[in-house]
Amino acid sequence: MKWQPQPPAATSLTRAQYSGWNCCWCNARLTNGARSAGRAQGSIGAHDMSVEVYECRPQCTQRPRHPRRTPEKADQGGTP
């Protein structure tokens, strides 16, 4: 399974990010070629504020990178 970073919390997004107008990672305006970054989760009280968010394409430079294996995890047979 391909590693996918979790989008920022829905409650921390700007209005433009929440509305799908801007990238959820770098806040750049999305024009052509944006792609889904996943579902931002969050709630305010009893209200579910979760929403589909989008990222720049090609891959946004502010998007979190895959965590690398540390030497001690590699020695213990840990997973990335």
PyMOL commands that set and color helices and strands:
alter all, ss='L'
color gray80, all
select helices_A, chain A and resi 10-12+15-18+71-75
alter helices_A, ss='H'
color red, helices_A
select strands_A, chain A and resi 35-40+43-44+47-48+51-55
alter strands_A, ss='S'
color yellow, strands_A
deselect
rebuild
show_as cartoon
